[in-house]
Amino acid sequence: MAADLLLILFIFYTDLWKPIESRCPKLYMNFSEDGYYMDGDIIIGGFVQQYEVELTKSFSKTISFKYSGYFNYVNYNFLAFVSAVEEINNNSELLPNITLGLHIKDSFTYTRKIIESALQILAGQSTIVSYISQNLYMSDPFKYPYFYRTVPNELFLCAAIGKLLKYFGWKWVNILSTNDESSVRAIKIMKEGIERNGGCIALHQICSHYRVCSSLELQKFYRAINQSSAVNIYYFYKNSAFSLHELRNLQANVKKGLVFITITHVEKKENLKHFNIRNKFFIFKPYKNAMPNFYKFIREMIPVRLASDVNSKHWWKVLCDSRCPKKIRRDCNSTPEIGIVAHCFGTFFGSSYSVYNAVYAVAHALHNMIMSGSRNGTTWTRENMEVLDSLPWKLHRYLRNLHFKNGLGEEMYLDENGELAIGYDILNLNFLPKTTLEYKVVGRYNPHAPPGQDFTIDEKAIIWESSFTQKPPQFRCSPSCHPGYRKLTKEGKPICCYDCIPCAEGEISNQTDMDTCTTCPDDQWSNQKRDACIPKMITFLSFEEPLGIALTSISMFFFLITTAILGIFIYYRDTPIVRANNQHISYILLISLILCFLCSLLFIGHPEDVTCILRQSTFGITFSIALSSILAKTITVVTAFQATKPGSKLHKWMGSRVSNSIVLSCSLIQTVLCLAWLFTAPPFAFLNMRSEIGTILIECNEGSVIAFYCVLGYLGFLAGISFIIAFLARNLPDSFNEAKNITFSLLVVCSVWISFIPTYLSSKGKYMLAVEIFAILASSAGLLCCIFIPKCYIILLRPERNNKKDLRKI
């Protein structure tokens, strides 16, 4: 032992508050929710017991680690402490040449009451409620620079619960909590997170933290949750456990189909055969790993020093009971029937994992501190014992941002706030057949993991209550709005209470519970369910569709009829009826009508820039030739009548030269207008995405609306002048006068184009085009039928009337 230094671990049961009275700096390895410590002390929170490392100044410079704990008998936390010490002593690499000694002082039965009363006065509560300290306020490194803990703080617990709610889409929440300062702040943070994720608080009931919630408070809460469809968060019993009786009382007062999220476990301290409890609990517990060496330590320990403690001896004997878990059950020669085996029914072995890590953290910090003070960096000698004179301050430096491996080989580190970087396990509490209670890890939250990997859940591992019709169940004020709908908040209600409104045409929602619908791009449209944008159907007036076929057929029919009439007039060109009606102008009129019927085909089919340019200008010029020809015919009739009067000088204006001049000049004006249109703002093919719902119409943009209406206006002007002159000449006593026929034909033309304007403007898409084609065909057919059909009737069916004598009688 000469080369070794002995670190003696004292275990005091009676002198809990003596360290507070002492002025020596100390290292506390526990911190209750409302702790108390001296300036300069270093605190490592995490256990219901209080482990102290006290630096004593004596002549031998001996370091003693002192354990003071409150418990009724030996418990798992204490055993984890001892087990960790033994592991460290057996580790040649950690604290080499240093042995941690263990010294146990006897306790007296009344000591438990003394400690309980002291804690009650200090903490202001009737029972010990802190297995581990997750208090938010203790994370402030400025207020509590020497506080450490081996569990995550409540901030991460709030985030973990929020992640679970968000994952399952649970947005309607009831909360039952206590009014202690830390819980109030934690619940405030939790509420903000829930509301930030679109959730709402249906009910929040607060109980006093000085006592368990009263029956009246619980009954009020039970009534409220039975009337709602919310998930329930129990944020109390923070550092203790539900008993099965409390759990049965909870189930007896609430309806089926509810889920409870708690932050504490249910401790099985009795047989389950009289309990029928449904699976409805998610429990958040700090992460812990299995500790095989610790379980072996429990099985094989020989508590010779505890022989005088009746309770401890009984606790040890219970480990022989067959009902104990196999991993801690002792191999005994006989297994006597033992009545109370509470710690065998336990599942979590207290806070043993946190205790275990805390001992290792302090050991590694001591190791680093001692090695940094040694000259060769590998051993510690008596020459360096002065490093211990200021142990707490020096140890603080090595505890901050400490990276170490515990006895399980796990990489651990204390962050800048003195908190062990671990997260939470999400446990599903299952009551299986044969009265078996099972905790199953179904998820995990690690705030120190990379984003997107911090929260994991295994839905297949979750056992839901059989009464749920939907798994996982949904807890909402209003049913979820499916894709194709948006939320509309009900007036005077929380944002979680809403109606589902279908998206308008052209808008979609492709996720559930969307606040607004998204407008589809111009080239897309919403499908029937309004949950996806699909490409718009491309449409135009095609030759294949019924409307296109009908218009094409009509156009070709009149084209053939006009061609046939032209052929008849050419064949019978020497007959009186053909010669009497200015046959050259008649030929021009028939040819222009043929072109009019043909140019209507330019309006049908896939629009191209070339066809867009040709269609309006071709029709404008050809129809202006037709109207000019009619004007020339009308003027010729009037001139011929006036020339027969005595002394008239109009006989020199008779002849084809005047008629041809009229046709040429009037047509030339229209040609100039069309050329000006084409050179300034020519028509072009255009994708109209807004004309018709859900379609892209390929049409011709006229380029210049003014030019378009100027061309049509000029045609109207020619038709109007011709109509007036023909109307005035309708009763002239000329045997060959066709003014009546011209008047009627122009009446048809004017009627068609006057009705065309409002019809065209009120139509949409390809039907606008159909209206224009119909106007072209109708006006051209009107001219053809009113002027030429009567003549063809005489030529073909009444040839005997096709002579000068009979014509004079007409």
TAZI-V625446 format. One record per run of one state. SS is the DSSP state (hx for helix, st for strand, lp for the rest). FROM is the first residue (numbers start at 1). LEN is the number of residues. If there is no record, write none. Layout:
<<SS/FROM/LEN> <SS/FROM/LEN>>
//
This chain:
<<lp/1/4> <st/5/8> <lp/13/5> <hx/18/4> <lp/22/4> <st/26/3> <lp/29/13> <st/42/4> <lp/46/4> <st/50/5> <lp/55/9> <st/64/5> <lp/69/7> <hx/76/14> <lp/90/8> <st/98/7> <lp/105/6> <hx/111/13> <lp/124/12> <hx/136/4> <lp/140/7> <st/147/3> <lp/150/4> <hx/154/15> <lp/169/3> <st/172/7> <lp/179/2> <hx/181/16> <lp/197/3> <st/200/8> <lp/208/7> <hx/215/12> <lp/227/4> <st/231/5> <lp/236/6> <st/242/1> <lp/243/1> <hx/244/10> <lp/254/6> <st/260/3> <lp/263/3> <st/266/1> <lp/267/14> <st/281/6> <lp/287/5> <hx/292/9> <lp/301/3> <hx/304/3> <lp/307/3> <hx/310/9> <lp/319/23> <hx/342/4> <lp/346/6> <hx/352/22> <lp/374/8> <hx/382/18> <lp/400/3> <st/403/3> <lp/406/5> <st/411/4> <lp/415/4> <st/419/2> <lp/421/3> <st/424/9> <lp/433/3> <st/436/10> <lp/446/9> <st/455/3> <lp/458/1> <hx/459/3> <lp/462/23> <st/485/5> <lp/490/8> <st/498/5> <lp/503/4> <st/507/2> <lp/509/9> <st/518/2> <lp/520/4> <st/524/3> <lp/527/6> <st/533/3> <lp/536/1> <st/537/3> <lp/540/6> <hx/546/26> <lp/572/4> <hx/576/4> <lp/580/3> <hx/583/21> <lp/604/5> <hx/609/35> <lp/644/6> <hx/650/4> <lp/654/2> <hx/656/26> <lp/682/2> <st/684/5> <lp/689/6> <st/695/7> <lp/702/3> <hx/705/24> <lp/729/10> <hx/739/24> <lp/763/3> <hx/766/32> <lp/798/1> <hx/799/3> <lp/802/2> <hx/804/6> <lp/810/1>>
//
